[in-house]
């Protein structure tokens, strides 16, 4: 096989692999990625699985999949995502998790998330914005937004490393 033929075959295989990845998560996930723009990090399936496990180990959940706000000291109900700009460091990377279908974990800056919020929350019923050891934000399917600080924020002693 000639060098040029090998290049074409390799390019075709790469395109097929990219298509498989896109098919796996659906149009809403793809739109979310596009809306978040440059600078978004998409973690691999293996790394995402590891991150989901850590997230679930360090943040208390109810049996029905919501955050267990009774285990937080002073959770804050937020009226609008814009209100978070005064409460958070908007320059740090925030991990994005969803309640259903183990989508890959994403990492983006708050400004990008704020601009793309409709696309971010369209991916799954409930969305979680998380910075390890600092805070978690739950945006649930009813549109409620709640912020909980993690630095000694649990009554049960769960704290991120």
C-alpha positions in Angstrom: 0.0 0.0 0.0 1.4 3.4 -0.9 2.1 6.0 1.7 -0.7 8.3 0.3 -3.2 5.4 0.5 -2.3 4.7 4.1 -2.8 8.3 5.0 -6.3 8.3 3.4 -7.2 5.1 5.2 -6.0 6.4 8.5 -7.9 9.6 8.0 -11.1 7.6 7.2 -10.6 5.4 10.4 -10.1 8.6 12.5 -13.3 10.1 11.1 -15.2 6.8 11.8 -13.9 6.8 15.4 -15.0 10.4 15.9 -18.4 9.6 14.5 -18.8 6.7 17.0 -17.9 9.0 19.9 -20.5 11.6 18.8 -23.2 8.9 18.3 -22.6 7.7 21.8 -23.7 10.8 23.7 -26.3 12.4 21.5 -27.1 15.7 19.9 -27.8 17.6 23.2 -24.3 16.7 24.5 -22.7 17.8 21.2 -24.6 21.1 21.3 -23.5 21.6 24.9 -19.8 21.1 23.9 -20.2 23.5 21.0 -22.0 26.1 23.2 -19.3 26.0 25.9 -16.7 26.9 23.2 -13.0 26.9 23.3 -11.3 25.9 26.6 -13.8 23.2 27.5 -12.1 20.0 28.7 -13.9 16.7 27.9 -12.6 13.9 30.1 -12.2 10.4 28.7 -14.8 7.7 29.7 -12.3 6.1 32.1 -11.4 9.4 33.7 -15.0 10.5 33.9 -16.0 7.2 35.6 -13.3 7.9 38.2 -14.4 11.5 38.6 -18.1 10.4 39.0 -17.0 8.0 41.7 -15.1 10.7 43.6 -17.9 13.1 43.2 -20.4 10.6 44.6 -18.0 9.8 47.5 -17.5 13.4 48.5 -20.9 14.9 48.0 -24.0 13.6 49.9 -26.9 12.4 47.8 -30.4 11.4 48.7 -31.7 8.0 47.6 -33.6 9.6 44.7 -30.4 11.3 43.3 -30.7 14.9 44.5 -28.1 16.5 46.7 -28.8 15.9 50.4 -29.0 19.6 51.4 -29.8 18.6 55.0 -26.2 17.6 55.3 -24.8 21.0 54.3 -24.3 23.9 56.6 -26.3 26.9 55.2 -27.0 25.9 51.5 -27.9 29.0 49.5 -30.9 29.1 47.2 -30.1 31.0 44.0 -32.7 32.9 42.0 -30.6 33.1 38.8 -27.3 31.7 37.6 -26.0 35.3 37.3 -26.3 35.6 41.1 -23.5 33.1 41.4 -20.9 35.5 39.9 -20.7 37.3 43.2 -20.3 34.1 45.2 -17.8 32.1 43.2 -14.3 32.4 41.7 -15.4 32.7 38.1 -11.9 32.1 36.8 -11.4 28.6 38.1 -12.3 25.5 36.2 -15.7 24.0 37.2 -16.5 20.3 36.5 -19.9 19.6 35.1 -21.8 16.4 36.0 -25.2 15.1 35.1 -27.7 13.0 36.9 -28.4 10.4 34.2 -26.5 8.4 31.6 -22.9 8.9 32.8 -22.0 11.5 30.2 -18.3 12.5 30.1 -17.4 15.0 32.8 -16.6 18.4 31.4 -14.5 21.2 32.8 -15.1 24.9 31.8 -14.9 28.4 33.3 -18.0 29.8 34.9 -18.4 32.5 32.2 -18.6 29.9 29.5 -21.1 27.8 31.6 -23.2 30.9 32.3 -23.4 31.8 28.6 -24.2 28.2 27.6 -26.4 27.3 30.5 -29.5 26.3 28.5 -27.4 23.8 26.5 -25.6 22.6 29.6 -28.8 21.8 31.5 -30.5 20.3 28.5 -28.2 17.3 28.6 -29.9 15.6 31.6 -32.6 16.2 34.2 -30.3 17.5 36.9 -26.9 19.2 36.5 -24.1 19.6 39.0 -21.3 22.2 38.9 -18.5 21.1 41.1 -15.1 22.4 42.3 -13.5 19.8 44.6 -13.1 20.9 48.2 -14.9 24.2 47.6 -18.5 24.0 46.4 -21.2 22.2 44.5 -24.2 23.8 42.6 -27.2 21.7 41.8 -29.5 22.8 39.0 -32.4 20.5 39.2 -35.1 19.6 36.6 -37.5 22.1 38.2 -35.1 25.0 37.7 -34.1 25.3 41.3 -30.4 26.3 41.8 -28.8 25.6 45.1 -25.2 26.3 46.2 -23.4 24.4 49.0 -19.9 25.1 50.2 -17.7 22.0 50.9 -15.0 23.4 53.2 -16.3 21.8 56.4 -19.7 22.2 54.9 -21.2 18.8 55.9 -22.5 17.8 59.2 -21.5 14.2 58.5 -17.8 15.1 58.2 -17.4 14.3 54.4 -14.7 16.6 53.1 -12.8 16.5 49.9 -9.1 15.7 50.1 
